Amino acid sequence: MEEFNDISAVFDPRKDNDEVSHVERLLNEFEAHESMEEQAIENYRKLLATVQNPVTRFLMQMILSDEERHRAVTHSMVSTLKGSLTWSKPTGTLEGGADEANINQQLLAMTDEFIELEKNGIKDYKTLLKQSADYYHGLFKILLNSMIRDSEKHVELLEFIQQRAKANE
């Protein structure tokens, strides 16, 4: 049996008294990234206000929307980490209990359909991509590739939801 000279080494998540824990370090990194996202959003908004070209404006708005969503996701992760460190449930945390049984059944029934819908959408986008890749100086190619990546992400998210719903049956 292994002996511990300092029992606090077992319970203290820090390596040394002056060093922060891995969770605290991760939280600090997420908070720094969240701050950078906020600044980026502000800068995108300022630039967007000056753009007149409709294509550039449309693309900049797409980027801004993504940045706003990224900031919201990062904020939720920050709230979750803070809650874990403080044993609380701050607003926006991703911690939660199990879904109700009837909601789980709805999730299981619908996730297969949504996954299939997204996969079919990917196939359709790829067909459209082949047919229109050179349209408008490659703009359609960029937009369709973006939608393909979004749909692939949706499949991944739906599969995660499905796994959690199955685990809570």
CNS distance restraints for C-alpha pairs under 8 A (distance, minus, plus):
assign (resid   4 and name CA) (resid   9 and name CA) 7.82 0.50 0.50
assign (resid   6 and name CA) (resid  10 and name CA) 7.81 0.50 0.50
assign (resid   7 and name CA) (resid  11 and name CA) 7.12 0.50 0.50
assign (resid   8 and name CA) (resid  12 and name CA) 5.50 0.50 0.50
assign (resid   9 and name CA) (resid  13 and name CA) 7.61 0.50 0.50
assign (resid   9 and name CA) (resid  14 and name CA) 7.85 0.50 0.50
assign (resid   9 and name CA) (resid  15 and name CA) 7.62 0.50 0.50
assign (resid  13 and name CA) (resid  21 and name CA) 5.48 0.50 0.50
assign (resid  13 and name CA) (resid  22 and name CA) 7.62 0.50 0.50
assign (resid  14 and name CA) (resid  19 and name CA) 6.14 0.50 0.50
assign (resid  14 and name CA) (resid  20 and name CA) 5.70 0.50 0.50
assign (resid  14 and name CA) (resid  21 and name CA) 4.53 0.50 0.50
assign (resid  14 and name CA) (resid  22 and name CA) 7.54 0.50 0.50
assign (resid  15 and name CA) (resid  19 and name CA) 6.32 0.50 0.50
assign (resid  15 and name CA) (resid  20 and name CA) 7.71 0.50 0.50
assign (resid  15 and name CA) (resid  21 and name CA) 7.20 0.50 0.50
assign (resid  16 and name CA) (resid  20 and name CA) 7.94 0.50 0.50
assign (resid  20 and name CA) (resid  24 and name CA) 6.04 0.50 0.50
assign (resid  20 and name CA) (resid  25 and name CA) 6.31 0.50 0.50
assign (resid  21 and name CA) (resid  25 and name CA) 6.15 0.50 0.50
assign (resid  22 and name CA) (resid  26 and name CA) 6.05 0.50 0.50
assign (resid  23 and name CA) (resid  27 and name CA) 6.03 0.50 0.50
assign (resid  23 and name CA) (resid  81 and name CA) 7.26 0.50 0.50
assign (resid  23 and name CA) (resid  85 and name CA) 7.74 0.50 0.50
assign (resid  24 and name CA) (resid  28 and name CA) 6.15 0.50 0.50
assign (resid  24 and name CA) (resid  85 and name CA) 7.77 0.50 0.50
assign (resid  25 and name CA) (resid  29 and name CA) 6.28 0.50 0.50
assign (resid  26 and name CA) (resid  30 and name CA) 6.17 0.50 0.50
assign (resid  27 and name CA) (resid  31 and name CA) 6.06 0.50 0.50
assign (resid  27 and name CA) (resid  78 and name CA) 6.18 0.50 0.50
assign (resid  27 and name CA) (resid  81 and name CA) 6.20 0.50 0.50
assign (resid  27 and name CA) (resid  82 and name CA) 7.28 0.50 0.50
assign (resid  28 and name CA) (resid  32 and name CA) 6.14 0.50 0.50
assign (resid  29 and name CA) (resid  33 and name CA) 6.18 0.50 0.50
assign (resid  30 and name CA) (resid  34 and name CA) 6.01 0.50 0.50
assign (resid  30 and name CA) (resid  74 and name CA) 6.77 0.50 0.50
assign (resid  30 and name CA) (resid  77 and name CA) 7.66 0.50 0.50
assign (resid  30 and name CA) (resid  78 and name CA) 6.20 0.50 0.50
assign (resid  31 and name CA) (resid  35 and name CA) 6.19 0.50 0.50
assign (resid  31 and name CA) (resid  75 and name CA) 7.95 0.50 0.50
assign (resid  31 and name CA) (resid  78 and name CA) 6.52 0.50 0.50
assign (resid  32 and name CA) (resid  36 and name CA) 6.34 0.50 0.50
assign (resid  33 and name CA) (resid  37 and name CA) 6.14 0.50 0.50
assign (resid  33 and name CA) (resid  74 and name CA) 7.77 0.50 0.50
assign (resid  34 and name CA) (resid  38 and name CA) 6.26 0.50 0.50
assign (resid  34 and name CA) (resid  71 and name CA) 6.03 0.50 0.50
assign (resid  34 and name CA) (resid  74 and name CA) 6.02 0.50 0.50
assign (resid  34 and name CA) (resid  75 and name CA) 6.62 0.50 0.50
assign (resid  35 and name CA) (resid  39 and name CA) 6.36 0.50 0.50
assign (resid  36 and name CA) (resid  40 and name CA) 6.10 0.50 0.50
assign (resid  37 and name CA) (resid  41 and name CA) 6.11 0.50 0.50
assign (resid  37 and name CA) (resid  67 and name CA) 6.84 0.50 0.50
assign (resid  37 and name CA) (resid  68 and name CA) 7.93 0.50 0.50
assign (resid  37 and name CA) (resid  70 and name CA) 7.59 0.50 0.50
assign (resid  37 and name CA) (resid  71 and name CA) 5.74 0.50 0.50
assign (resid  38 and name CA) (resid  42 and name CA) 6.30 0.50 0.50
assign (resid  38 and name CA) (resid  71 and name CA) 6.91 0.50 0.50
assign (resid  39 and name CA) (resid  43 and name CA) 6.21 0.50 0.50
assign (resid  40 and name CA) (resid  44 and name CA) 6.05 0.50 0.50
assign (resid  40 and name CA) (resid  67 and name CA) 7.67 0.50 0.50
assign (resid  41 and name CA) (resid  45 and name CA) 6.13 0.50 0.50
assign (resid  41 and name CA) (resid  64 and name CA) 6.41 0.50 0.50
assign (resid  41 and name CA) (resid  67 and name CA) 6.35 0.50 0.50
assign (resid  41 and name CA) (resid  68 and name CA) 6.73 0.50 0.50
assign (resid  42 and name CA) (resid  46 and name CA) 6.32 0.50 0.50
assign (resid  43 and name CA) (resid  47 and name CA) 6.20 0.50 0.50
assign (resid  44 and name CA) (resid  48 and name CA) 5.89 0.50 0.50
assign (resid  44 and name CA) (resid  60 and name CA) 7.46 0.50 0.50
assign (resid  44 and name CA) (resid  64 and name CA) 6.26 0.50 0.50
assign (resid  45 and name CA) (resid  49 and name CA) 6.22 0.50 0.50
assign (resid  45 and name CA) (resid  64 and name CA) 7.34 0.50 0.50
assign (resid  46 and name CA) (resid  50 and name CA) 7.04 0.50 0.50
assign (resid  47 and name CA) (resid  51 and name CA) 6.63 0.50 0.50
assign (resid  48 and name CA) (resid  57 and name CA) 6.50 0.50 0.50
assign (resid  48 and name CA) (resid  60 and name CA) 6.51 0.50 0.50
assign (resid  48 and name CA) (resid  61 and name CA) 7.34 0.50 0.50
assign (resid  51 and name CA) (resid  56 and name CA) 7.13 0.50 0.50
assign (resid  51 and name CA) (resid  57 and name CA) 5.89 0.50 0.50
assign (resid  52 and name CA) (resid  56 and name CA) 7.75 0.50 0.50
assign (resid  52 and name CA) (resid  57 and name CA) 6.66 0.50 0.50
assign (resid  53 and name CA) (resid  57 and name CA) 5.90 0.50 0.50
assign (resid  54 and name CA) (resid  58 and name CA) 5.95 0.50 0.50
assign (resid  55 and name CA) (resid  59 and name CA) 6.23 0.50 0.50
assign (resid  56 and name CA) (resid  60 and name CA) 5.99 0.50 0.50
assign (resid  57 and name CA) (resid  61 and name CA) 6.09 0.50 0.50
assign (resid  58 and name CA) (resid  62 and name CA) 6.35 0.50 0.50
assign (resid  59 and name CA) (resid  63 and name CA) 6.32 0.50 0.50
assign (resid  60 and name CA) (resid  64 and name CA) 6.10 0.50 0.50
assign (resid  61 and name CA) (resid  65 and name CA) 6.08 0.50 0.50
assign (resid  62 and name CA) (resid  66 and name CA) 6.31 0.50 0.50
assign (resid  63 and name CA) (resid  67 and name CA) 6.16 0.50 0.50
assign (resid  64 and name CA) (resid  68 and name CA) 6.13 0.50 0.50
assign (resid  65 and name CA) (resid  69 and name CA) 6.27 0.50 0.50
assign (resid  66 and name CA) (resid  70 and name CA) 6.07 0.50 0.50
assign (resid  67 and name CA) (resid  71 and name CA) 6.09 0.50 0.50
assign (resid  68 and name CA) (resid  72 and name CA) 6.30 0.50 0.50
assign (resid  69 and name CA) (resid  73 and name CA) 6.22 0.50 0.50
assign (resid  70 and name CA) (resid  74 and name CA) 6.09 0.50 0.50
assign (resid  71 and name CA) (resid  75 and name CA) 6.03 0.50 0.50
assign (resid  72 and name CA) (resid  76 and name CA) 6.27 0.50 0.50
assign (resid  73 and name CA) (resid  77 and name CA) 6.38 0.50 0.50
assign (resid  74 and name CA) (resid  78 and name CA) 6.17 0.50 0.50
assign (resid  75 and name CA) (resid  79 and name CA) 6.13 0.50 0.50
assign (resid  75 and name CA) (resid  92 and name CA) 7.50 0.50 0.50
assign (resid  76 and name CA) (resid  80 and name CA) 6.13 0.50 0.50
assign (resid  76 and name CA) (resid  92 and name CA) 5.26 0.50 0.50
assign (resid  76 and name CA) (resid  93 and name CA) 5.38 0.50 0.50
assign (resid  76 and name CA) (resid  94 and name CA) 6.28 0.50 0.50
assign (resid  77 and name CA) (resid  81 and name CA) 6.20 0.50 0.50
assign (resid  77 and name CA) (resid  93 and name CA) 6.97 0.50 0.50
assign (resid  77 and name CA) (resid  94 and name CA) 6.98 0.50 0.50
assign (resid  78 and name CA) (resid  82 and name CA) 6.10 0.50 0.50
assign (resid  78 and name CA) (resid  93 and name CA) 7.88 0.50 0.50
assign (resid  79 and name CA) (resid  83 and name CA) 6.05 0.50 0.50
assign (resid  79 and name CA) (resid  89 and name CA) 7.97 0.50 0.50
assign (resid  79 and name CA) (resid  90 and name CA) 6.03 0.50 0.50
assign (resid  79 and name CA) (resid  91 and name CA) 7.05 0.50 0.50
assign (resid  79 and name CA) (resid  92 and name CA) 6.04 0.50 0.50
assign (resid  79 and name CA) (resid  93 and name CA) 4.88 0.50 0.50
assign (resid  79 and name CA) (resid  94 and name CA) 7.63 0.50 0.50
assign (resid  80 and name CA) (resid  84 and name CA) 6.27 0.50 0.50
assign (resid  80 and name CA) (resid  89 and name CA) 7.51 0.50 0.50
assign (resid  80 and name CA) (resid  90 and name CA) 7.46 0.50 0.50
assign (resid  80 and name CA) (resid  92 and name CA) 7.56 0.50 0.50
assign (resid  80 and name CA) (resid  93 and name CA) 4.44 0.50 0.50
assign (resid  80 and name CA) (resid  94 and name CA) 5.55 0.50 0.50
assign (resid  80 and name CA) (resid  95 and name CA) 6.36 0.50 0.50
assign (resid  81 and name CA) (resid  85 and name CA) 6.28 0.50 0.50
assign (resid  82 and name CA) (resid  86 and name CA) 6.09 0.50 0.50
assign (resid  82 and name CA) (resid  88 and name CA) 7.86 0.50 0.50
assign (resid  82 and name CA) (resid  90 and name CA) 7.62 0.50 0.50
assign (resid  83 and name CA) (resid  87 and name CA) 5.40 0.50 0.50
assign (resid  83 and name CA) (resid  88 and name CA) 4.58 0.50 0.50
assign (resid  83 and name CA) (resid  89 and name CA) 5.12 0.50 0.50
assign (resid  83 and name CA) (resid  90 and name CA) 5.95 0.50 0.50
assign (resid  83 and name CA) (resid  93 and name CA) 7.17 0.50 0.50
assign (resid  84 and name CA) (resid  88 and name CA) 6.73 0.50 0.50
assign (resid  89 and name CA) (resid  93 and name CA) 6.26 0.50 0.50
assign (resid  89 and name CA) (resid  95 and name CA) 7.26 0.50 0.50
assign (resid  98 and name CA) (resid 168 and name CA) 6.53 0.50 0.50
assign (resid  99 and name CA) (resid 103 and name CA) 6.16 0.50 0.50
assign (resid  99 and name CA) (resid 104 and name CA) 6.13 0.50 0.50
assign (resid  99 and name CA) (resid 165 and name CA) 7.80 0.50 0.50
assign (resid  99 and name CA) (resid 168 and name CA) 7.57 0.50 0.50
assign (resid 100 and name CA) (resid 104 and name CA) 6.26 0.50 0.50
assign (resid 101 and name CA) (resid 105 and name CA) 6.32 0.50 0.50
assign (resid 101 and name CA) (resid 169 and name CA) 7.09 0.50 0.50
assign (resid 102 and name CA) (resid 106 and name CA) 6.32 0.50 0.50
assign (resid 103 and name CA) (resid 107 and name CA) 6.12 0.50 0.50
assign (resid 104 and name CA) (resid 108 and name CA) 6.12 0.50 0.50
assign (resid 104 and name CA) (resid 165 and name CA) 5.32 0.50 0.50
assign (resid 104 and name CA) (resid 166 and name CA) 7.72 0.50 0.50
assign (resid 104 and name CA) (resid 168 and name CA) 7.39 0.50 0.50
assign (resid 104 and name CA) (resid 169 and name CA) 7.08 0.50 0.50
assign (resid 105 and name CA) (resid 109 and name CA) 6.07 0.50 0.50
assign (resid 105 and name CA) (resid 165 and name CA) 7.84 0.50 0.50
assign (resid 106 and name CA) (resid 110 and name CA) 6.03 0.50 0.50
assign (resid 107 and name CA) (resid 111 and name CA) 5.71 0.50 0.50
assign (resid 107 and name CA) (resid 161 and name CA) 7.71 0.50 0.50
assign (resid 107 and name CA) (resid 162 and name CA) 6.85 0.50 0.50
assign (resid 107 and name CA) (resid 165 and name CA) 6.73 0.50 0.50
assign (resid 108 and name CA) (resid 112 and name CA) 7.00 0.50 0.50
assign (resid 108 and name CA) (resid 162 and name CA) 6.02 0.50 0.50
assign (resid 108 and name CA) (resid 165 and name CA) 6.51 0.50 0.50
assign (resid 108 and name CA) (resid 166 and name CA) 7.26 0.50 0.50
assign (resid 109 and name CA) (resid 113 and name CA) 7.41 0.50 0.50
assign (resid 110 and name CA) (resid 114 and name CA) 6.12 0.50 0.50
assign (resid 111 and name CA) (resid 115 and name CA) 5.90 0.50 0.50
assign (resid 111 and name CA) (resid 158 and name CA) 6.10 0.50 0.50
assign (resid 111 and name CA) (resid 159 and name CA) 7.44 0.50 0.50
assign (resid 111 and name CA) (resid 161 and name CA) 7.72 0.50 0.50
assign (resid 111 and name CA) (resid 162 and name CA) 6.19 0.50 0.50
assign (resid 112 and name CA) (resid 116 and name CA) 6.15 0.50 0.50
assign (resid 113 and name CA) (resid 117 and name CA) 6.09 0.50 0.50
assign (resid 114 and name CA) (resid 118 and name CA) 6.10 0.50 0.50
assign (resid 114 and name CA) (resid 158 and name CA) 7.52 0.50 0.50
assign (resid 115 and name CA) (resid 119 and name CA) 6.16 0.50 0.50
assign (resid 115 and name CA) (resid 154 and name CA) 7.81 0.50 0.50
assign (resid 115 and name CA) (resid 155 and name CA) 5.44 0.50 0.50
assign (resid 115 and name CA) (resid 158 and name CA) 6.51 0.50 0.50
assign (resid 115 and name CA) (resid 159 and name CA) 7.54 0.50 0.50
assign (resid 116 and name CA) (resid 120 and name CA) 6.08 0.50 0.50
assign (resid 117 and name CA) (resid 121 and name CA) 6.10 0.50 0.50
assign (resid 118 and name CA) (resid 122 and name CA) 6.25 0.50 0.50
assign (resid 118 and name CA) (resid 151 and name CA) 5.63 0.50 0.50
assign (resid 118 and name CA) (resid 152 and name CA) 7.47 0.50 0.50
assign (resid 118 and name CA) (resid 154 and name CA) 7.08 0.50 0.50
assign (resid 118 and name CA) (resid 155 and name CA) 6.40 0.50 0.50
assign (resid 119 and name CA) (resid 123 and name CA) 6.47 0.50 0.50
assign (resid 119 and name CA) (resid 151 and name CA) 7.34 0.50 0.50
assign (resid 119 and name CA) (resid 152 and name CA) 7.62 0.50 0.50
assign (resid 119 and name CA) (resid 155 and name CA) 7.33 0.50 0.50
assign (resid 120 and name CA) (resid 124 and name CA) 6.21 0.50 0.50
assign (resid 121 and name CA) (resid 125 and name CA) 6.02 0.50 0.50
assign (resid 121 and name CA) (resid 148 and name CA) 7.93 0.50 0.50
assign (resid 121 and name CA) (resid 151 and name CA) 7.31 0.50 0.50
assign (resid 122 and name CA) (resid 126 and name CA) 6.13 0.50 0.50
assign (resid 122 and name CA) (resid 148 and name CA) 5.44 0.50 0.50
assign (resid 122 and name CA) (resid 151 and name CA) 6.42 0.50 0.50
assign (resid 122 and name CA) (resid 152 and name CA) 7.48 0.50 0.50
assign (resid 123 and name CA) (resid 127 and name CA) 6.31 0.50 0.50
assign (resid 124 and name CA) (resid 128 and name CA) 6.20 0.50 0.50
assign (resid 125 and name CA) (resid 129 and name CA) 5.91 0.50 0.50
assign (resid 125 and name CA) (resid 144 and name CA) 6.11 0.50 0.50
assign (resid 125 and name CA) (resid 145 and name CA) 7.90 0.50 0.50
assign (resid 125 and name CA) (resid 147 and name CA) 7.54 0.50 0.50
assign (resid 125 and name CA) (resid 148 and name CA) 6.49 0.50 0.50
assign (resid 126 and name CA) (resid 130 and name CA) 6.35 0.50 0.50
assign (resid 126 and name CA) (resid 144 and name CA) 7.63 0.50 0.50
assign (resid 126 and name CA) (resid 148 and name CA) 7.57 0.50 0.50
assign (resid 127 and name CA) (resid 131 and name CA) 6.45 0.50 0.50
assign (resid 128 and name CA) (resid 132 and name CA) 6.01 0.50 0.50
assign (resid 128 and name CA) (resid 133 and name CA) 7.96 0.50 0.50
assign (resid 128 and name CA) (resid 144 and name CA) 7.76 0.50 0.50
assign (resid 129 and name CA) (resid 133 and name CA) 5.20 0.50 0.50
assign (resid 129 and name CA) (resid 140 and name CA) 7.40 0.50 0.50
assign (resid 129 and name CA) (resid 141 and name CA) 5.90 0.50 0.50
assign (resid 129 and name CA) (resid 144 and name CA) 6.21 0.50 0.50
assign (resid 129 and name CA) (resid 145 and name CA) 7.67 0.50 0.50
assign (resid 132 and name CA) (resid 140 and name CA) 6.50 0.50 0.50
assign (resid 132 and name CA) (resid 141 and name CA) 6.97 0.50 0.50
assign (resid 133 and name CA) (resid 138 and name CA) 5.79 0.50 0.50
assign (resid 133 and name CA) (resid 139 and name CA) 7.83 0.50 0.50
assign (resid 133 and name CA) (resid 140 and name CA) 5.99 0.50 0.50
assign (resid 133 and name CA) (resid 141 and name CA) 4.59 0.50 0.50
assign (resid 134 and name CA) (resid 138 and name CA) 4.84 0.50 0.50
assign (resid 134 and name CA) (resid 139 and name CA) 7.76 0.50 0.50
assign (resid 134 and name CA) (resid 140 and name CA) 7.36 0.50 0.50
assign (resid 134 and name CA) (resid 141 and name CA) 7.05 0.50 0.50
assign (resid 135 and name CA) (resid 139 and name CA) 6.63 0.50 0.50
assign (resid 135 and name CA) (resid 140 and name CA) 5.96 0.50 0.50
assign (resid 135 and name CA) (resid 141 and name CA) 7.67 0.50 0.50
assign (resid 136 and name CA) (resid 140 and name CA) 6.72 0.50 0.50
assign (resid 138 and name CA) (resid 142 and name CA) 6.48 0.50 0.50
assign (resid 139 and name CA) (resid 143 and name CA) 6.29 0.50 0.50
assign (resid 140 and name CA) (resid 144 and name CA) 5.95 0.50 0.50
assign (resid 141 and name CA) (resid 145 and name CA) 6.00 0.50 0.50
assign (resid 142 and name CA) (resid 146 and name CA) 6.15 0.50 0.50
assign (resid 143 and name CA) (resid 147 and name CA) 6.31 0.50 0.50
assign (resid 144 and name CA) (resid 148 and name CA) 6.15 0.50 0.50
assign (resid 145 and name CA) (resid 149 and name CA) 6.28 0.50 0.50
assign (resid 146 and name CA) (resid 150 and name CA) 6.24 0.50 0.50
assign (resid 147 and name CA) (resid 151 and name CA) 6.10 0.50 0.50
assign (resid 148 and name CA) (resid 152 and name CA) 6.17 0.50 0.50
assign (resid 149 and name CA) (resid 153 and name CA) 6.17 0.50 0.50
assign (resid 150 and name CA) (resid 154 and name CA) 6.15 0.50 0.50
assign (resid 151 and name CA) (resid 155 and name CA) 6.27 0.50 0.50
assign (resid 152 and name CA) (resid 156 and name CA) 6.42 0.50 0.50
assign (resid 153 and name CA) (resid 157 and name CA) 6.20 0.50 0.50
assign (resid 154 and name CA) (resid 158 and name CA) 5.99 0.50 0.50
assign (resid 155 and name CA) (resid 159 and name CA) 6.06 0.50 0.50
assign (resid 156 and name CA) (resid 160 and name CA) 6.31 0.50 0.50
assign (resid 157 and name CA) (resid 161 and name CA) 6.27 0.50 0.50
assign (resid 158 and name CA) (resid 162 and name CA) 6.04 0.50 0.50
assign (resid 159 and name CA) (resid 163 and name CA) 6.15 0.50 0.50
assign (resid 160 and name CA) (resid 164 and name CA) 6.31 0.50 0.50
assign (resid 161 and name CA) (resid 165 and name CA) 6.15 0.50 0.50
assign (resid 162 and name CA) (resid 166 and name CA) 6.17 0.50 0.50
assign (resid 163 and name CA) (resid 167 and name CA) 6.17 0.50 0.50
assign (resid 164 and name CA) (resid 168 and name CA) 6.30 0.50 0.50
assign (resid 165 and name CA) (resid 169 and name CA) 6.48 0.50 0.50
